[in-house]
């Protein structure tokens, strides 16, 4: 009999702190928890539940999390990392994504899955960042991408 290995995921940020960094709210807030956070790396979690609004139409009888929302969840994860580590006054800024490249979808994400997302900062020049992200369910890659973003003021000029 093989030994069972249980990994405990420790919460670094709860949803209250995540909402301080992201302007998104239900049904578009797609990060439930920050599990790990380093200067240039973040690991987050999205609990994919049968109650998600998008499952009503994607697809009735065969619910699949849309790939674009997997991409958005990783983008939000990158935003949290940048806001925490690279922005002096997060309340005065937004992170806007300027590009998504090489997005690949490897496996379906369905209700009951836990989407674990790892986003790494590849390069930062002034207010522009490039990042790579990988999303997994049960240690299997379901989505990967390269993204670019800009840090902008949220103050009306």
Secondary structure, 3 states (H helix, E strand, C coil): CCCCCCCCCCCCECHHHHHHHCCCCCCCCCCCEEEEEECCEEEEEEECCCCCHHHHCCCCCCCCCCHHHHHHHHHHHHHHHHHHHHCCCHHHEEEEEEEEEEEEECCCCCCCCEEEEEEEEEEEECCEEEEEEEEEECCEEEEEEEEEEEEEECCCC
